[in-house]
């Protein structure tokens, strides 16, 4: 009797297949890569290295998407007249101070969270325009300076006869010289949380036990020496009523000479102050991936590409 029932069932399946009533089942679509748990804490199914189904750990945090930094020290809030921060961007201080990227996180429960953050050293390109010009002193200088004796020059810069000229030096390239820093800001206090272990673009620390606490992961930079390109670092300078980022030096032009049988003297000259300044700089950063480990949960999110242009500086003399 049981064999007859089995045979009847098989015949029914054959007939249903022939009539198109049975179709091929499809494998369910996998969850999107990097999908985060919902706010209600639902668990998603995962596969361990041995092929066994297991739940994915629940996220102890809520994650915002990475974006351009909005802090007071953000690169994208730097104005064309913010020369002190431009010097900080080019040079290397105690630690990087110019914020580039941020990602907000919020704790779900009043429990400490072991936090680990990693970001690959950002890649990108730069462009720059370095301008150089001179400002002449108001009055000529009458001073007898020995410039040549018995056919040998003295190499005194006050004996220079060429007229100083203005120049610009545009260039562009790949960012290679830079220094990056990760830190976490407590939005309740506006200060960096303490007790973190930081090594370049790797950070590990424990968030205190506070429910609904909001933090901001921040990526900062300095040491972009390609934006300047000269051996000596620039500073904040003021010349002819204009403040700029750059360096200055003295130059001269002798125009009144005295010649004797054995020597040549400069009797009257013009003195100049030559400035070399950052006229305009730009930065383009490729998307950055922030990988965040929170207890046993891991999130990986990409930022958009980031672009910054300083705008043209107002330089001494009105040439640029």
C-alpha positions in Angstrom: 0.0 0.0 0.0 2.8 2.4 0.9 4.6 1.6 -2.4 1.4 2.4 -4.3 1.2 5.8 -2.6 4.8 6.6 -3.4 4.2 5.6 -7.1 1.1 7.8 -7.2 3.1 10.8 -5.9 5.9 10.3 -8.4 3.4 10.1 -11.3 1.8 13.4 -10.1 5.2 15.2 -10.1 6.0 13.9 -13.6 2.6 15.2 -14.9 3.1 18.6 -13.1 6.5 19.0 -14.7 5.2 18.2 -18.1 2.5 20.8 -17.7 4.9 23.5 -16.5 3.6 23.6 -12.9 7.0 22.9 -11.3 9.8 25.5 -12.0 13.5 25.6 -11.1 14.1 27.2 -7.7 16.6 30.1 -7.6 19.2 30.7 -4.9 18.3 33.7 -2.7 20.3 36.8 -3.5 23.1 37.5 -0.9 22.8 40.6 1.2 24.6 43.6 -0.2 28.3 43.9 0.7 28.9 46.0 3.8 25.2 46.1 4.7 24.7 47.2 8.3 22.4 45.7 10.9 19.1 47.6 11.3 18.5 49.9 14.2 16.3 47.2 15.8 19.3 44.9 16.0 18.2 42.1 13.6 20.9 39.6 12.8 21.8 38.5 9.3 22.9 35.0 8.3 26.6 34.5 7.4 28.9 31.7 6.5 32.0 30.8 8.6 35.3 29.6 7.0 34.1 26.0 7.4 30.9 26.7 5.4 28.6 26.6 8.4 25.8 29.1 8.7 26.2 31.5 11.6 24.7 34.9 12.6 26.6 38.1 11.9 27.5 40.0 15.1 25.1 42.8 16.0 26.5 46.3 15.6 26.9 48.2 18.9 27.0 51.4 16.9 25.0 53.3 14.3 27.1 54.5 11.4 26.8 57.7 9.3 28.5 57.8 5.9 32.0 59.3 5.6 32.1 62.8 4.3 34.3 65.9 4.0 35.3 67.2 7.4 33.0 69.9 8.8 35.1 70.7 11.9 36.4 74.2 12.6 39.8 73.0 11.4 38.4 71.5 8.2 40.5 71.9 5.0 37.3 72.8 3.2 36.7 75.8 5.5 40.1 77.2 4.9 39.9 80.6 3.3 42.4 82.2 0.9 43.5 84.5 3.7 44.0 81.7 6.3 47.8 81.8 6.0 48.6 80.3 9.3 46.6 77.1 8.6 48.0 76.9 5.1 51.5 76.9 6.6 50.3 74.1 8.9 49.1 72.1 5.9 52.4 72.4 4.1 54.7 71.9 7.1 54.8 69.2 9.8 54.0 70.3 13.4 53.6 68.3 16.6 50.7 66.4 14.9 48.5 67.0 11.8 45.9 69.7 12.4 44.0 70.1 9.1 40.9 67.9 9.1 40.0 66.2 5.8 37.4 63.5 6.4 34.9 62.6 9.1 32.4 59.8 9.9 29.9 60.1 12.8 29.0 57.1 15.0 26.4 56.7 17.8 26.4 54.2 20.6 23.2 52.1 21.0 23.5 51.0 24.6 25.2 52.1 27.8 28.1 49.6 27.4 31.7 50.2 26.6 32.7 49.6 22.9 36.1 48.3 21.8 36.8 50.4 18.7 39.4 49.8 16.0 39.7 52.0 13.0 41.9 51.7 9.9 42.2 53.9 6.8 44.6 53.3 3.9 47.0 56.2 3.4 45.0 58.5 1.1 46.0 58.9 -2.5 45.6 62.0 -4.6 47.0 64.8 -6.7 47.9 68.4 -6.2 48.3 71.5 -8.3 50.0 74.7 -7.3 51.1 78.2 -8.6 54.1 79.7 -6.9 54.5 83.4 -7.7 57.7 85.6 -7.2 58.1 89.3 -7.5 60.0 92.2 -6.0 59.1 95.4 -4.1 61.6 98.2 -4.5 62.7 100.4 -1.6 61.5 104.0 -1.9 64.9 105.5 -2.0 68.2 104.6 -3.7 71.2 103.7 -1.4 74.4 105.6 -1.8 77.2 103.4 -0.6 80.6 102.6 -2.1 80.9 98.9 -2.3 84.0 97.0 -3.7 82.8 94.7 -6.5 86.0 93.8 -8.3 89.7 94.0 -7.4 92.6 93.1 -9.8 90.2 91.2 -12.1 88.6 89.1 -9.3 85.0 89.6 -8.3 84.0 90.0 -4.7 80.6 88.2 -5.2 79.0 90.9 -3.0 75.2 90.7 -3.8 75.1 94.5 -3.7 77.1 94.5 -6.9 74.3 92.8 -8.9 73.4 94.7 -12.1 70.5 92.7 -13.5 67.0 94.0 -13.1 64.9 91.7 -10.9 61.9 90.2 -12.7 58.6 88.7 -11.7 57.8 85.0 -12.4 55.2 82.3 -11.8 55.8 78.6 -11.5 52.7 76.4 -12.0 53.1 72.6 -11.4 51.1 69.5 -10.6 51.7 66.0 -9.6 50.9 63.1 -7.2 50.8 63.6 -3.5 53.7 61.6 -2.0 54.9 63.7 1.0 52.2 63.8 3.6 51.4 62.7 7.2 48.0 61.5 8.2 46.4 61.2 11.7 43.3 59.4 13.0 41.4 60.7 16.1 38.0 60.5 17.6 36.1 63.5 18.8 33.4 63.4 21.5 30.6 65.6 20.1 29.3 66.3 23.7 32.6 68.0 24.7 34.1 68.8 21.3 37.4 67.3 22.5 39.4 64.2 21.4 38.8 61.2 23.5 41.8 60.0 25.4 43.4 56.6 26.0 43.6 55.7 22.3 46.5 53.9 20.8 47.3 55.5 17.4 49.9 54.5 14.8 49.6 56.6 11.7 46.2 55.7 10.1 45.5 52.9 12.7 43.6 53.6 15.9 42.4 51.5 18.8 40.5 52.6 21.9 37.5 51.9 24.1 34.4 54.1 24.0 33.0 54.7 27.5 29.7 53.2 28.6 27.2 55.9 27.4 24.0 55.2 25.5 23.2 57.4 22.5 26.6 59.0 22.7 27.7 60.7 19.4 31.4 60.6 18.3 33.1 61.8 15.1 36.0 59.8 13.6 38.3 62.4 12.0 41.2 62.0 9.5 43.7 64.9 9.5 46.7 65.7 7.4 49.8 67.9 7.3 53.2 67.7 5.6 52.0 68.4 2.1 55.4 69.9 1.1 54.6 69.5 -2.6 52.3 72.5 -2.2 55.4 74.6 -1.7 58.3 72.8 -3.3 61.2 74.8 -1.8 63.7 73.5 0.7 63.0 76.1 3.3 59.5 76.0 4.7 57.2 79.0 4.2 55.8 81.3 6.9 53.2 84.0 7.2 54.8 87.1 5.8 53.6 90.7 5.3 55.0 93.0 2.7 53.7 96.2 1.1 50.5 95.9 3.1 49.7 92.4 1.9 49.9 89.2 4.0 50.8 85.9 2.3 52.2 82.4 2.7 55.8 82.3 1.5 59.3 83.6 2.1 61.3 86.8 1.4 64.9 87.7 0.6 66.9 90.8 -0.2 68.0 91.6 -3.7 69.9 94.6 -5.2 70.6 96.4 -8.5 73.6 98.6 -8.8 73.2 101.4 -11.4 76.0 103.8 -10.6 79.6 102.5 -11.0 83.1 103.7 -10.2 86.1 102.3 -12.1 89.7 102.6 -11.1 92.9 101.1 -12.5 92.6 98.1 -10.3 89.0 98.0 -8.9 85.3 98.5 -9.6 82.9 99.9 -7.1 79.1 100.2 -6.9 78.3 103.7 -5.7 74.5 103.8 -5.9 72.0 100.9 -5.9 68.4 100.0 -5.5 67.4 97.6 -2.8 64.5 95.2 -3.3 62.6 92.7 -1.2 61.8 89.6 -3.3 58.9 87.5 -2.1 58.1 83.9 -3.2 54.5 83.0 -2.3 51.8 80.4 -2.6 49.4 82.0 -5.1 47.0 79.1 -5.5 46.9 75.4 -4.5 44.5 72.6 -5.1 44.1 69.0 -3.8 42.1 66.1 -5.2 41.8 63.0 -3.0 40.6 59.7 -4.2 37.7 58.0 -2.2 39.0 56.9 1.2 37.8 53.7 2.9 37.2 53.7 6.6 37.2 50.2 8.2 35.7 50.3 11.7 35.7 47.4 14.1 33.2 47.7 17.0 33.4 44.8 19.4 32.9 41.8 17.0 31.2 43.9 14.2 33.1 45.3 11.2 31.9 48.1 8.9 33.7 49.4 5.8 32.5 52.5 4.0 34.0 54.6 1.2 34.0 58.4 1.2 33.3 60.4 -2.0 36.2 61.8 -3.9 37.3 65.1 -2.2 38.4 68.3 -4.0 39.7 71.6 -2.5 40.9 74.8 -4.2 42.4 77.6 -2.2 41.5 80.4 -4.7 43.9 83.1 -5.8 45.9 84.9 -3.0 46.2 88.7 -2.9 50.0 89.2 -3.2 52.2 92.3 -2.7 52.6 94.7 -5.5 49.3 93.9 -7.2 51.0 91.9 -10.0 49.2 88.7 -9.0 
